[in-house]
């Protein structure tokens, strides 16, 4: 492995693929790249980013850096043991990995988009292809891988494969699986020579090619992980994640898992298949080579031995003639014709001169080959020799010359040499070996001597050439290269007992062809089996998940309320058990829904009507249908206190027997025992008298119906056939019995309430006082005929209408629109000169606050007339009494001028004057009250209320000091002047202060305060006196009314002071109120508008109960 800083040496060149497979790969690259680019156009987030200034700048930087980084800092694999490429004079360079070559297009995929990443990858591939691989496939492969990685970085699947693919490191791992094989196919497409030679050559480079591809993408993935964290806002992150297509259903999930595992297992099996197939093919080829070499060499020793034997016999036959000097060529004719082994026979003398040659040589002895002369010399010394004569000149075939010494009579010294020429290609005994050597195609077999010279070859042009055999003997085939560089296997078989060797060579492409055929067959089988398994898994998973899909559909139907379709149960496996449980759940849910529907129906019917004849029969029918009982019966006790009658009963079911005979017994049992159940006919006969029944009873369940008033009846059902009552069934029937009991109780309450309503309606219709009732929304809910005088129509028409629209009298509308626990009153004049007294208060609901208001209208016209007569009478009497009282006052004061009076007389005079003063004060109050109520003498002017309060307080300070009472005034600054009669206002405040001082004990406190808010001024007088009882507060402002407490009655008073204060407040459009607690004190509040609104004689006050 070497490191190169730059790889821009040489000329830039891009070549077309040399093979059809390369052209197919080129077309596929273009099609897949085009598909990815078109798929990446949807949404075009990369185009939007590119439109930004930083996006365009980033793209330009990456586009410039891509071709540079792809050819710098190269790590090149060397010494990979690759087989040489046939026909190439030099060895090819090893594959190289650029440390930062994949970084630009991976960054473009994460920051910009798929098209931008593909373009940057194309630029990087152009540089690598032009200076490194010289292949047009390189830029297309690089662009394709860049587009795939960009697509993976930008997918939006939420499962773990999608999350892993969005990480550059995960995408880099996947890219390595694609880039490495593409580069190896690119190398194969540009390797010259035969297909299998090129395949064998590139196969040896597969490992380094894959390793260098993985190095590039993993380094880029690690660096891009850092960039993804550093530029998290700019790195693409999907806005919305979706479910991947492999996870949309259980069938798809199973199929995707199986396909993934199948591909992994298939890749492993194909790799193992190739390794085993190549090993088996090589082993088979080597075995065949060894077998062929052994077979070809088996006959050669026999051939040599036969030649030697024949030559020995020939030497013996010619020895006498040679010794006698009478040897002639005719002596050789018989052996040559009788033995078809030798092509020529000759006899040489001791000096090597030919004595007899048949057929004759074309040249003399001096022209014999050197090898033959050397052999003759050795044979002349008594050593048999075989000399090989290679084709040369007129000799067209390899010849083997057997030399055998001819011994003299003594047998010790050779006297000559016998020679026999054998043409290897024509010798019948050598022909089998030669045929074997020529029949080894596609292997080659030939015969070499000890020096490696080829003696026999199926290709005659190879005879005489040199074969480089290993120095050390090799007993197995070994790898070798042919003279043209073709890798091959060679096996050298040494012939036993002779220095010749049989060599068999086979090109490695033969091994590869055989391995490919074996591997393809196994791969085809694996592929077919895998395809069948995929189809089987697909349909099997769909069949397996069909019940699940059906159950999912049924679940959706159940969610919509459809529970009538059953679940098909098949098998006892997990899905079968699930379907069984699902069916039980459906039936249970259906039963629960039917129960709930029955309960809801019962609740709705009991709430919609109080007529038992309309409510109970449908409910009993529903119970009968749900439980399957033959009889469902409900028996109601008579109303307590009513005349004794037969129990009311309702029945449902198919039974036509008379079951009323059991009603008294069941009612009594339910009253005593409560709920009871009978499932044994014998036991039923012991408890119930069922002898008179016309139908059998095998099971019976009775439940009491109760309400808050107690036991109201019994609800029971019976079965003609044996039946076991389940716990859930009993609970449901118990709930229904409770509802039915409530329904019966409500019906009775309704009947009682209806009777009371009719009675109340009759009373309201007959009463002369008007009554108007409103609900919480201010709508008229009740109005009797007497209230028509204040309505805009008939009382029946006003029901349910807004009181503010249907009440003609504004005072009544105001009373009904108010709120509060206290009772508000008003006097109203209606057409015809009548005066009505209206009183309104809230209708309290238990725990829910006010539920509405009620207003009662009483006709007080007669009482107003009497009051006027009384007022006239009092006014007349007051005027008539003023003169006598004045005289009595004058004469009483003059008694002291007549003379000395005794103490008793002085006491009498004081009592007379006190009584006269009291009577005069009473007469003044009566006159003032009459004048105020008549509206006479009301002079409105701007008054500062703080000054009036100050004058009143100052005038009562001596009296307060005498009683040792603290009298104080709290007057804020900035009070607005009001429109009022100063005299009457002073009198009202003075009456309140006088009352407070009068009923406050010694040492107490009286406080006078003034406040202003919302256009009104409020004067409050607070004391720490006796307090007023709630019952007295209602009539406190009536004329001549005084509290009934002993402490209050001790103080003298006329009962007109507060009535005067009320009249003054009402004449100014205000009101007066009181808040008091016994033993704590009282607070009187005078509420006046800043701008007076005189109201005449109409009064509206608030009284605190």
LUMDRENMAR-80516 format. One line per 3 residues: number of its first residue (from 1); for each residue x, y, z of C-alpha. Coordinates in steps of 0.25 Angstrom, whole numbers. Layout:
NUM = X,Y,Z  ...
This chain:
1 = 0,0,0  5,13,-4  1,28,-2
4 = 0,38,-13  -2,52,-11  -7,55,-25
7 = -12,47,-36  -12,57,-48  0,51,-56
10 = -2,48,-70  -13,52,-80  -27,52,-78
13 = -35,41,-85  -49,35,-84  -50,22,-91
16 = -63,14,-95  -65,0,-89  -58,-11,-96
19 = -69,-21,-93  -84,-22,-96  -86,-23,-81
22 = -80,-10,-79  -89,-3,-89  -101,-9,-82
25 = -96,-4,-69  -94,10,-75  -109,10,-80
28 = -114,5,-66  -106,16,-59  -112,26,-68
31 = -126,21,-66  -125,19,-51  -119,33,-50
34 = -130,39,-58  -140,32,-49  -134,38,-36
37 = -133,52,-42  -148,52,-46  -152,46,-32
40 = -144,57,-25  -151,68,-32  -164,66,-24
43 = -164,77,-14  -150,82,-19  -145,86,-5
46 = -131,86,-11  -135,96,-21  -141,105,-10
49 = -128,104,-3  -120,106,-15  -127,119,-18
52 = -121,125,-5  -108,132,-6  -101,122,4
55 = -107,111,-4  -101,115,-17  -88,118,-11
58 = -88,105,-4  -91,98,-18  -80,105,-25
61 = -69,102,-14  -73,87,-14  -73,87,-29
64 = -59,92,-30  -54,84,-18  -60,71,-24
67 = -50,68,-35  -38,73,-27  -41,64,-15
70 = -44,52,-23  -29,51,-28  -22,56,-16
73 = -17,48,-4  -19,34,-11  -16,21,-3
76 = -13,11,-14  -13,-4,-12  0,-11,-17
79 = 4,-25,-18  -10,-31,-18  -6,-43,-25
82 = -14,-40,-37  -13,-49,-49  -7,-43,-61
85 = -16,-38,-72  -13,-46,-85  -8,-37,-96
88 = -3,-26,-87  11,-23,-87  11,-17,-73
91 = 4,-20,-60  -8,-11,-57  -8,-2,-45
94 = -15,-6,-32  -28,1,-28  -27,14,-20
97 = -36,21,-10  -37,36,-9  -37,40,6
100 = -47,52,3  -52,48,-11  -66,45,-6
103 = -67,57,4  -72,67,-6  -84,60,-12
106 = -88,54,2  -88,69,7  -96,73,-5
109 = -106,62,-2  -109,67,12  -108,82,10
112 = -114,84,-4  -121,72,-11  -121,60,-20
115 = -118,67,-33  -107,76,-27  -101,63,-21
118 = -102,56,-34  -95,68,-41  -84,69,-31
121 = -82,54,-32  -81,54,-47  -70,65,-46
124 = -63,56,-36  -64,44,-45  -59,52,-57
127 = -46,55,-50  -45,40,-45  -48,34,-58
130 = -39,44,-67  -27,42,-58  -29,29,-51
133 = -38,18,-58  -39,24,-72  -53,20,-72
136 = -66,27,-76  -73,18,-66  -66,25,-54
139 = -73,38,-54  -87,32,-56  -85,22,-45
142 = -80,33,-36  -92,41,-39  -101,30,-37
145 = -96,26,-24  -96,41,-20  -111,42,-24
148 = -114,29,-16  -107,35,-3  -114,48,-5
151 = -127,41,-6  -125,33,6  -121,45,14
154 = -134,52,11  -144,41,12  -154,42,23
157 = -157,28,28  -159,28,44  -154,14,46
160 = -140,10,50  -135,8,36  -140,22,32
163 = -133,28,44  -120,20,41  -120,25,26
166 = -122,39,30  -109,39,37  -97,40,27
169 = -89,29,34  -101,19,31  -103,24,17
172 = -88,23,15  -89,8,19  -100,6,9
175 = -92,13,-1  -80,4,1  -89,-8,-3
178 = -92,-1,-16  -79,7,-20  -70,-5,-18
181 = -77,-15,-28  -79,-3,-38  -64,-1,-38
184 = -61,-15,-40  -71,-17,-51  -65,-4,-57
187 = -51,-11,-56  -56,-23,-63  -63,-16,-74
190 = -49,-9,-78  -41,-21,-76  -36,-27,-90
193 = -35,-41,-94  -44,-53,-94  -56,-52,-84
196 = -52,-62,-75  -37,-57,-75  -42,-43,-72
199 = -51,-49,-61  -40,-57,-55  -31,-45,-55
202 = -41,-35,-49  -46,-45,-39  -33,-45,-32
205 = -35,-30,-31  -49,-31,-25  -44,-30,-10
208 = -35,-18,-11  -46,-11,-20  -57,-13,-9
211 = -47,-8,2  -43,5,-5  -58,8,-8
214 = -62,6,7  -50,14,12  -55,26,3
217 = -70,26,8  -67,23,22  -57,34,24
220 = -67,43,17  -78,38,26  -70,41,39
223 = -67,55,34  -81,58,30  -86,53,43
226 = -78,65,49  -83,74,39  -98,70,42
229 = -96,73,56  -89,86,53  -99,91,43
232 = -111,85,49  -120,96,44  -115,95,30
235 = -114,80,29  -127,75,23  -137,69,33
238 = -151,64,28  -162,73,34  -172,61,35
241 = -168,46,37  -176,35,30  -177,20,32
244 = -168,13,22  -175,4,12  -168,-8,18
247 = -176,-6,31  -190,-2,26  -195,-16,29
250 = -191,-29,36  -190,-36,23  -181,-25,17
253 = -173,-26,30  -171,-41,29  -168,-40,14
256 = -158,-29,16  -151,-37,28  -151,-49,20
259 = -145,-42,7  -135,-35,15  -130,-48,22
262 = -132,-55,9  -123,-45,2  -112,-46,13
265 = -113,-61,13  -113,-61,-2  -101,-52,-3
268 = -94,-61,7  -98,-74,0  -94,-68,-14
271 = -80,-64,-9  -79,-78,-2  -84,-84,-15
274 = -74,-77,-23  -62,-81,-14  -67,-95,-13
277 = -70,-96,-28  -56,-90,-32  -49,-99,-22
280 = -57,-111,-27  -54,-107,-42  -39,-106,-39
283 = -39,-119,-32  -46,-126,-43  -37,-119,-53
286 = -25,-123,-46  -30,-137,-44  -32,-138,-59
289 = -19,-133,-62  -12,-143,-53  -20,-154,-58
292 = -17,-150,-73  -2,-149,-70  -1,-162,-63
295 = -8,-169,-74  0,-162,-85  13,-166,-78
298 = 9,-181,-75  13,-186,-89  26,-179,-91
301 = 34,-188,-82  29,-200,-89  32,-193,-102
304 = 46,-190,-98  48,-204,-93  43,-210,-105
307 = 53,-202,-114  64,-206,-105  60,-220,-106
310 = 59,-220,-121  72,-213,-122  79,-223,-113
313 = 74,-235,-122  78,-228,-134  92,-226,-128
316 = 94,-240,-125  89,-244,-139  99,-236,-147
319 = 110,-239,-137  116,-251,-145  115,-244,-158
322 = 122,-231,-153  133,-240,-146  135,-247,-159
325 = 135,-234,-167  124,-239,-176  112,-230,-171
328 = 104,-225,-183  91,-216,-184  83,-229,-187
331 = 86,-234,-173  77,-222,-168  65,-224,-178
334 = 59,-236,-171  59,-229,-157  54,-216,-163
337 = 42,-223,-170  39,-233,-159  38,-222,-147
340 = 30,-210,-151  36,-202,-140  48,-195,-146
343 = 48,-186,-158  63,-188,-161  73,-198,-156
346 = 89,-196,-157  101,-203,-152  114,-195,-149
349 = 128,-200,-146  136,-196,-134  140,-183,-140
352 = 126,-179,-143  126,-181,-158  114,-187,-164
355 = 115,-201,-169  101,-203,-173  89,-194,-173
358 = 75,-197,-178  69,-189,-184  82,-182,-187
361 = 85,-169,-181  85,-157,-190  98,-152,-185
364 = 111,-158,-180  115,-161,-166  122,-148,-165
367 = 108,-141,-166  102,-149,-154  96,-139,-143
370 = 105,-136,-132  96,-143,-122  96,-156,-130
373 = 112,-155,-131  112,-154,-116  103,-165,-114
376 = 111,-174,-124  123,-171,-116  117,-175,-103
379 = 111,-187,-109  124,-191,-115  129,-192,-100
382 = 119,-202,-97  108,-193,-92  94,-193,-99
385 = 89,-180,-102  76,-173,-107  78,-160,-115
388 = 66,-150,-118  67,-144,-131  58,-131,-132
391 = 52,-127,-146  62,-120,-154  64,-118,-168
394 = 59,-130,-176  55,-137,-163  40,-133,-160
397 = 37,-141,-148  44,-144,-135  52,-156,-136
400 = 58,-165,-125  71,-173,-128  73,-186,-120
403 = 89,-189,-120  93,-203,-115  108,-208,-114
406 = 111,-220,-123  120,-229,-115  131,-238,-121
409 = 133,-252,-119  140,-251,-106  128,-243,-102
412 = 137,-232,-94  140,-221,-104  129,-215,-114
415 = 133,-217,-128  122,-208,-133  109,-201,-131
418 = 95,-205,-135  85,-193,-137  70,-192,-140
421 = 63,-179,-143  49,-178,-138  39,-167,-142
424 = 31,-164,-130  19,-159,-138  19,-171,-146
427 = 23,-182,-136  11,-191,-133  15,-193,-119
430 = 17,-178,-116  4,-174,-123  -5,-177,-111
433 = 3,-167,-103  3,-157,-114  -12,-158,-116
436 = -14,-156,-101  -6,-143,-101  -14,-138,-113
439 = -27,-141,-107  -26,-133,-94  -33,-120,-100
442 = -35,-110,-95  -23,-115,-87  -10,-117,-94
445 = -1,-129,-92  13,-130,-97  26,-138,-95
448 = 39,-132,-90  53,-138,-88  61,-136,-75
451 = 66,-122,-81  51,-117,-83  52,-119,-98
454 = 38,-122,-104  39,-135,-111  25,-137,-114
457 = 13,-128,-115  -1,-128,-121  3,-115,-128
460 = 16,-118,-136  20,-104,-136  23,-105,-121
463 = 32,-117,-123  47,-113,-120  43,-101,-111
466 = 47,-100,-97  38,-102,-85  42,-96,-71
469 = 39,-107,-61  42,-105,-46  55,-109,-41
472 = 50,-117,-30  40,-128,-33  25,-123,-31
475 = 15,-135,-29  3,-126,-31  -2,-116,-41
478 = 3,-102,-39  0,-88,-45  8,-83,-57
481 = 7,-73,-68  8,-76,-83  18,-69,-91
484 = 7,-59,-95  3,-56,-81  -9,-65,-80
487 = -10,-71,-66  -11,-86,-66  -9,-98,-57
490 = 3,-108,-60  6,-122,-56  19,-129,-58
493 = 19,-144,-58  33,-151,-57  33,-164,-65
496 = 38,-175,-56  52,-180,-60  54,-170,-71
499 = 58,-155,-71  46,-151,-79  34,-144,-73
502 = 19,-142,-77  14,-128,-76  0,-124,-76
505 = -5,-109,-75  -19,-104,-74  -22,-89,-75
508 = -29,-83,-62  -40,-78,-71  -44,-93,-72
511 = -45,-94,-57  -53,-81,-57  -62,-85,-67
514 = -65,-98,-60  -66,-91,-47  -76,-80,-53
517 = -84,-92,-59  -85,-99,-46  -87,-86,-38
520 = -98,-81,-48  -105,-94,-47  -105,-93,-32
523 = -108,-78,-32  -120,-81,-41  -125,-92,-32
526 = -123,-82,-20  -130,-71,-28  -142,-80,-32
529 = -143,-85,-18  -142,-71,-12  -153,-66,-22
532 = -162,-78,-19  -160,-75,-4  -163,-60,-6
535 = -176,-63,-13  -179,-74,-3  -176,-64,9
538 = -184,-53,2  -196,-62,0  -194,-69,13
541 = -193,-56,21  -205,-51,14  -212,-64,17
544 = -206,-63,31  -210,-49,33  -224,-50,27
547 = -231,-54,40  -224,-42,46  -229,-33,35
550 = -242,-38,37  -242,-36,51  -237,-22,49
553 = -248,-19,39  -258,-25,50  -251,-16,60
556 = -254,-4,52  -268,-9,50  -269,-11,65
559 = -264,3,67  -276,8,57  -286,0,66
562 = -287,-12,57  -286,-25,65  -295,-35,57
565 = -283,-40,49  -277,-52,55  -262,-55,55
568 = -258,-68,48  -249,-77,57  -240,-87,50
571 = -229,-94,56  -223,-95,70  -211,-87,68
574 = -208,-73,74  -217,-66,63  -228,-76,65
577 = -227,-74,80  -227,-59,77  -239,-60,68
580 = -246,-68,79  -243,-57,89  -248,-47,79
583 = -261,-54,77  -263,-55,92  -260,-41,93
586 = -270,-37,82  -281,-46,88  -278,-40,102
589 = -277,-26,96  -290,-28,89  -297,-33,101
592 = -292,-21,109  -297,-12,98  -310,-19,98
595 = -310,-17,113  -306,-3,113  -316,-1,102
598 = -327,-7,110  -323,2,122  -322,14,113
601 = -336,11,108  -341,9,122  -335,22,127
604 = -341,29,115  -355,23,116  -355,26,131
607 = -350,40,129  -359,43,117  -373,39,123
610 = -379,36,137  -390,28,131  -386,14,136
613 = -396,8,125  -387,14,114  -373,12,121
616 = -373,-2,127  -378,-11,115  -366,-7,106
619 = -356,-9,117  -361,-22,121  -361,-27,106
622 = -347,-23,105  -343,-30,117  -350,-43,112
625 = -343,-42,99  -329,-40,105  -330,-51,116
628 = -339,-61,108  -348,-63,119  -362,-69,117
631 = -368,-59,127  -364,-45,132  -374,-39,142
634 = -375,-27,150  -384,-25,162  -387,-12,169
637 = -392,-10,183  -404,-1,185  -401,13,189
640 = -400,14,204  -413,20,210  -421,18,198
643 = -433,9,198  -429,-6,198  -429,-11,183
646 = -422,-22,176  -407,-21,173  -404,-14,159
649 = -396,-24,150  -390,-23,137  -385,-35,129
652 = -376,-39,116  -373,-52,110  -379,-64,102
655 = -385,-71,114  -400,-70,114  -402,-76,128
658 = -408,-69,139  -397,-64,148  -404,-55,157
661 = -406,-65,167  -391,-64,171  -391,-49,172
664 = -395,-48,187  -385,-59,191  -374,-53,183
667 = -377,-39,188  -377,-45,202  -363,-52,200
670 = -357,-40,194  -362,-31,205  -356,-41,215
673 = -343,-47,208  -340,-37,198  -335,-43,185
676 = -336,-58,184  -334,-69,173  -339,-83,171
679 = -333,-92,161  -338,-105,167  -353,-108,164
682 = -354,-117,177  -349,-105,185  -358,-96,178
685 = -370,-104,182  -365,-103,197  -365,-88,196
688 = -376,-85,186  -389,-91,184  -388,-94,169
691 = -398,-106,169  -409,-97,162  -400,-92,151
694 = -403,-97,137  -388,-96,133  -376,-102,139
697 = -365,-94,146  -351,-99,146  -344,-86,149
700 = -349,-73,156  -342,-60,160  -349,-49,168
703 = -344,-35,172  -350,-25,181  -353,-11,175
706 = -350,0,186  -349,15,186  -346,24,197
709 = -360,22,203  -358,7,204  -363,-5,197
712 = -372,-2,185  -373,-16,178  -365,-28,172
715 = -359,-31,158  -358,-45,155  -355,-54,143
718 = -357,-69,141  -352,-80,131  -360,-93,127
721 = -347,-100,124  -335,-101,134  -327,-89,134
724 = -315,-84,142  -314,-69,145  -301,-63,143
727 = -295,-53,152  -295,-42,141  -309,-45,138
730 = -313,-44,153  -306,-30,154  -312,-25,141
733 = -326,-29,146  -323,-23,160  -320,-10,153
736 = -332,-11,145  -341,-14,157  -335,-1,164
739 = -338,7,152  -352,1,151  -354,4,166
742 = -350,18,164  -359,19,152  -371,14,160
745 = -367,24,171  -366,35,162  -379,32,155
748 = -386,32,169  -379,45,172  -383,51,159
751 = -398,47,162  -397,53,175  -390,66,170
754 = -401,66,159  -412,66,169  -405,77,177
757 = -403,85,165  -418,84,161  -421,88,175
760 = -411,99,175  -417,104,161  -431,104,167
763 = -426,112,179  -418,122,170  -430,123,160
766 = -439,126,172  -430,136,180  -432,151,177
769 = -417,154,179  -409,153,166  -397,144,166
772 = -386,144,156  -374,134,156  -362,134,148
775 = -351,124,146  -336,126,147  -336,132,132
778 = -346,143,135  -357,135,128  -371,135,133
781 = -374,121,138  -387,123,146  -398,135,145
784 = -412,134,151  -424,141,145  -423,152,156
787 = -409,156,150  -415,160,136  -416,174,141
790 = -401,176,140  -398,167,128  -399,171,113
793 = -408,159,110  -415,147,116  -407,139,126
796 = -407,127,118  -400,134,106  -389,140,116
799 = -384,126,120  -370,123,115  -368,138,111
802 = -359,148,116  -365,155,128  -358,168,124
805 = -366,168,111  -380,163,116  -381,171,129
808 = -387,184,126  -384,191,140  -370,195,140
811 = -370,194,156  -373,180,155  -363,177,144
814 = -353,183,153  -357,175,165  -356,162,156
817 = -343,166,150  -336,168,164  -329,158,172
820 = -326,156,187  -332,149,199  -339,161,204
823 = -353,164,201  -355,177,192  -368,184,192
826 = -375,195,183  -388,202,182  -394,202,168
829 = -405,210,161  -412,202,150  -423,207,141
832 = -436,209,147  -431,216,159  -427,204,167
835 = -414,203,175  -407,190,176  -397,186,187
838 = -386,177,181  -376,169,189  -365,161,182
841 = -354,151,187  -345,140,182  -350,125,181
844 = -339,118,187  -334,104,182  -328,94,191
847 = -313,96,189  -314,102,176  -317,117,179
850 = -329,125,174  -338,117,164  -346,129,160
853 = -355,140,167  -369,141,171  -377,154,172
856 = -390,155,179  -400,167,176  -410,171,186
859 = -421,181,184  -419,192,194  -428,202,188
862 = -438,201,200  -427,203,210  -421,215,202
865 = -435,222,203  -435,219,218  -421,224,220
868 = -425,237,212  -437,238,221  -428,236,233
871 = -418,246,228  -429,256,226  -435,253,239
874 = -421,254,246  -418,267,238  -431,273,242
877 = -429,269,257  -415,274,257  -419,288,252
880 = -430,288,262  -421,284,273  -410,294,270
883 = -418,306,276  -422,299,289  -408,293,291
886 = -402,307,289  -412,313,300  -409,302,309
889 = -394,304,307  -396,319,310  -404,318,322
892 = -396,307,328  -383,315,327  -391,327,333
895 = -395,319,346  -381,322,351  -384,337,350
898 = -396,336,359  -388,333,372  -380,323,379
901 = -383,308,375  -381,297,384  -372,285,379
904 = -384,277,376  -390,288,368  -377,290,361
907 = -376,275,357  -390,276,352  -387,288,344
910 = -374,281,338  -383,269,334  -393,277,328
913 = -383,285,320  -376,272,316  -389,266,311
916 = -392,278,303  -379,279,297  -380,264,293
919 = -394,266,287  -388,278,280  -377,270,274
922 = -386,259,270  -395,269,263  -383,275,256
925 = -379,262,251  -392,258,246  -393,271,239
928 = -379,270,233  -382,256,229  -395,260,222
931 = -388,271,215  -376,262,210  -385,251,205
934 = -393,262,197  -381,267,191  -384,281,197
937 = -372,291,200  -361,283,193  -351,293,189
940 = -339,287,182  -326,295,182  -311,292,182
943 = -307,286,195  -294,282,201  -297,270,209
946 = -285,271,217  -289,284,222  -303,279,226
949 = -297,267,233  -287,276,241  -299,286,245
952 = -307,274,250  -295,267,257  -292,281,264
955 = -306,282,269  -306,269,275  -293,269,282
958 = -298,275,295  -309,264,296  -298,253,293
961 = -289,259,303  -300,258,313  -302,243,310
964 = -286,241,310  -288,237,295  -276,239,285
967 = -283,246,273  -273,247,261  -274,250,246
970 = -266,244,235  -267,254,223  -257,252,211
973 = -253,264,203  -258,267,189  -273,263,191
976 = -281,268,179  -293,277,183  -306,270,181
979 = -320,275,177  -329,274,190  -338,282,199
982 = -328,286,210  -339,287,221  -344,273,218
985 = -330,267,216  -326,273,230  -339,268,236
988 = -336,254,231  -322,253,236  -326,259,249
991 = -336,248,251  -326,237,248  -316,244,258
994 = -327,246,268  -331,231,267  -317,227,269
997 = -314,235,281  -328,231,287  -325,216,286
1000 = -310,216,289  -307,214,303  -297,222,312
1003 = -283,221,307  -287,217,293  -282,222,279
1006 = -290,228,268  -283,231,254  -288,239,243
1009 = -281,236,229  -283,241,215  -279,234,202
1012 = -281,237,187  -281,227,176  -288,225,163
1015 = -295,238,163  -301,236,177  -297,240,191
1018 = -299,231,203  -301,236,217  -299,225,228
1021 = -302,226,242  -296,215,251  -298,213,265
1024 = -294,203,276  -308,202,282  -318,192,285
1027 = -320,186,271  -333,183,264  -339,169,263
1030 = -341,164,248  -356,163,250  -357,177,253
1033 = -348,182,242  -359,179,232  -369,189,238
1036 = -358,199,243  -362,210,233  -377,209,235
1039 = -384,220,242  -386,219,257  -378,206,257
1042 = -369,204,269  -360,192,272  -366,183,282
1045 = -354,181,291  -355,186,305  -342,194,304
1048 = -348,202,292  -361,205,298  -354,212,310
1051 = -351,223,301  -362,232,297  -366,233,282
1054 = -377,235,273  -373,225,262  -373,235,251
1057 = -358,239,251  -353,228,241  -366,229,233
1060 = -363,243,231  -348,240,227  -354,229,217
1063 = -364,239,211  -353,250,209  -343,240,203
1066 = -354,235,193  -358,250,190  -343,252,185
1069 = -343,239,177  -335,231,188  -337,221,198
1072 = -334,218,212  -330,204,218  -325,198,231
1075 = -315,187,235  -316,183,249  -312,172,259
1078 = -317,170,273  -307,174,283  -297,180,273
1081 = -304,192,267  -311,197,255  -307,205,242
1084 = -317,213,235  -313,217,221  -319,229,213
1087 = -316,227,198  -319,240,190  -316,243,175
1090 = -307,255,172  -319,260,163  -332,259,170
1093 = -343,251,163  -356,254,171  -366,242,170
1096 = -378,247,177  -386,237,185  -381,225,178
1099 = -371,218,188  -361,206,185  -353,202,197
1102 = -344,190,202  -347,184,215  -337,175,221
1105 = -343,163,228
